[in-house]
Every structure is written in structure tokens, then in C-alpha cells.
Amino acid sequence: MNIGQAAAASQVSPKMIRHYEDIGLVQRPKRTPSNYRTYSDNDVHVLRFVRAARDLGFSLKQIGELLSLWRDRRRPSRKVKALVAQHIGELERRIAEMQAMKAALEHLSHHCHGDERPECPILDGLARP
């Protein structure tokens, strides 16, 4: 299949497929004599794997590690679990940071009258050092 068909089947845009190839995350596909990319069912399977990992917030580096472990049928599952546990920790930190941001914004918003007056506690709060 061509890149458009592979993109549709994997739900990864052609631009991202080319990017993943350029950075070595996925293997470069075979080429036709006229230099068009051709993708196999296995290529699409790998792209779906990458898409699923991206949807779960894994970094490109982590996805590379996951792909390597996925391809290695002799891998110990503890390595996969450790990588996932690390990612869960990162997500928990980011969630805590976002909850703190939300609380700060709610506090500022609660103190703003939102009327015709020029005084704005939100802007004042953002301007504080």
C-alpha cells in the first residue's frame, strides 16, 4: 500500500509517518522503481503500535524502547513494566502540576468581579513576582 493508505489504516498522518522514518523510530519502507514508498501490513501494525503509545503519552524515546522490547520475543516483561511504571510516575507529576495550575486559576477567577471595572485580580495575580 502507499503512504496514504498506510496512514488511513494506521491513523497516523503521512507527515508523521515520514517523521518517524526520518528519526529512525520506524524502518524506512521499501520503494517502488519510481521511488514511491510501499508499506506492508506489518509496517501498518508497527505504526498502529506507535499511535497507541503516543495516545498514552509516551515520549518518542520511550516508544523506541517499547518497540525494541516488543520486537524482542525473549524480553523480560519486568523491563516493560518498569518503563510503564516510570511513565505513570511522570503522568502523576504532570497531573499534580496541572491541578495546582487549575486551583490557582480558580482562586484568581473567584476574586475577579468580571464586570465593567478596570480592576482585575487575575491580571494583578499574573503580574506578581
C-alpha positions as CSV (number, residue, x, y, z in Angstrom):
1,M,0.0,0.0,0.0
2,N,1.1,3.6,-0.5
3,I,1.7,6.1,2.3
4,G,-1.9,7.5,2.1
5,Q,-3.4,4.0,2.5
6,A,-0.9,3.2,5.3
7,A,-1.9,6.5,7.0
8,A,-5.6,5.7,6.8
9,A,-5.1,2.2,8.0
10,S,-2.9,3.2,11.0
11,Q,-4.5,6.5,11.8
12,V,-1.0,8.2,11.6
13,S,-0.7,11.1,9.2
14,P,1.6,10.8,6.2
15,K,3.7,13.7,7.6
16,M,4.1,11.8,11.0
17,I,5.0,8.6,9.2
18,R,7.7,10.4,7.3
19,H,8.9,12.0,10.5
20,Y,9.0,8.6,12.3
21,E,11.1,7.3,9.4
22,D,13.4,10.2,9.4
23,I,14.2,9.9,13.1
24,G,14.6,6.1,12.9
25,L,11.6,5.3,15.1
26,V,10.2,3.1,12.3
27,Q,12.0,1.4,9.5
28,R,12.1,3.0,6.1
29,P,9.7,1.2,3.8
30,K,10.5,-0.4,0.5
31,R,10.4,1.7,-2.6
32,T,8.9,1.1,-6.0
33,P,11.1,1.5,-9.1
34,S,9.6,5.0,-9.4
35,N,10.7,5.7,-5.8
36,Y,7.3,5.6,-4.1
37,R,7.1,4.2,-0.6
38,T,5.3,0.9,-0.2
39,Y,4.0,-0.3,3.1
40,S,3.2,-3.8,4.3
41,D,0.6,-5.0,6.7
42,N,3.5,-5.3,9.3
43,D,4.5,-1.7,8.7
44,V,0.9,-0.6,9.4
45,H,0.9,-2.8,12.5
46,V,4.0,-1.1,13.8
47,L,2.5,2.4,13.0
48,R,-0.6,1.4,15.0
49,F,1.6,0.4,17.9
50,V,3.3,3.8,17.7
51,R,0.0,5.6,17.5
52,A,-1.4,3.7,20.6
53,A,1.8,4.5,22.6
54,R,1.6,8.2,21.6
55,D,-2.1,8.3,22.6
56,L,-1.0,7.1,26.0
57,G,1.5,10.0,26.2
58,F,4.8,8.1,25.8
59,S,7.7,10.1,24.5
60,L,9.3,9.2,21.2
61,K,12.3,7.9,23.2
62,Q,10.1,5.7,25.3
63,I,8.2,4.5,22.2
64,G,11.6,3.5,20.7
65,E,12.3,1.5,23.8
66,L,8.8,-0.1,23.8
67,L,9.2,-1.0,20.1
68,S,12.6,-2.6,20.9
69,L,11.0,-4.6,23.7
70,W,8.0,-5.5,21.6
71,R,10.2,-6.9,18.8
72,D,12.4,-8.9,21.2
73,R,10.3,-12.0,21.9
74,R,12.8,-13.0,24.7
75,R,12.4,-9.8,26.6
76,P,11.6,-10.0,30.3
77,S,8.3,-8.4,31.0
78,R,9.7,-6.6,34.0
79,K,11.5,-4.2,31.6
80,V,8.2,-3.3,30.0
81,K,6.5,-2.9,33.4
82,A,9.4,-0.7,34.7
83,L,9.1,1.6,31.7
84,V,5.4,1.8,32.2
85,A,5.8,2.5,35.9
86,Q,8.2,5.3,35.1
87,H,5.7,6.8,32.7
88,I,2.9,6.5,35.2
89,G,5.1,8.5,37.7
90,E,5.7,11.2,35.1
91,L,2.0,11.4,34.4
92,E,1.2,11.7,38.1
93,R,3.7,14.6,38.4
94,R,2.2,16.3,35.4
95,I,-1.4,15.8,36.7
96,A,-0.3,17.3,40.1
97,E,1.2,20.3,38.3
98,M,-2.0,20.8,36.2
99,Q,-4.2,20.5,39.3
100,A,-2.1,23.2,41.0
101,M,-2.5,25.4,38.0
102,K,-6.2,24.8,37.9
103,A,-6.5,25.7,41.6
104,A,-4.5,28.9,41.2
105,L,-6.7,30.0,38.2
106,E,-9.9,29.1,40.1
107,H,-8.7,31.2,43.0
108,L,-7.9,34.2,40.7
109,S,-11.1,33.8,38.8
110,H,-13.2,33.7,42.0
111,H,-11.7,37.0,43.1
112,C,-12.5,38.8,39.8
113,H,-15.8,40.6,39.6
114,G,-15.9,40.2,35.8
115,D,-17.8,43.5,35.4
116,E,-17.1,46.9,33.8
117,R,-14.5,47.9,36.4
118,P,-10.9,48.0,35.1
119,E,-9.5,46.4,38.3
120,C,-8.7,42.8,37.6
121,P,-7.4,40.4,40.3
122,I,-6.5,37.9,37.6
123,L,-4.1,40.3,35.8
124,D,-2.8,41.5,39.1
125,G,-2.1,38.0,40.2
126,L,-0.3,37.2,37.0
127,A,1.8,40.4,37.3
128,R,3.0,39.5,40.8
129,P,6.6,38.3,41.0
